[in-house]
């Protein structure tokens, strides 16, 4: 990680197969959300992540198996999440339990299918 206080996260299953990776991205790389929408199309959905508050959202591309946390104002990428392609419901159960539909957090969350 470019930021020692924010370590990359890798999750393995019982067979030691990587199932999830959280990568922190240095803003100096110039990586922006539009790079991902150009490649994968519009995200399947976008939600707030409590670690980044109301300035960023995670944009989830289910078929590509990637979530991109980018600043809402300028699209600068802060994190990338890699996972096996899955349905929205599977993503929410596996990796999205702490995500919200607005910046006020869990009390306001109502995820609709």
Buried (B, 14 or more C-beta within 10 A) or exposed (E): EEEEEBEEEEEEEEEEEEBBBBBBBEEEEEBBBEBBBEEBEEBBBBBBBEEBEEEBBBBBBBEBBBBBBBBBEEBBBBBBBBBEEBEBEBBBEBBBEEBBBEBEEEEEBEEEE
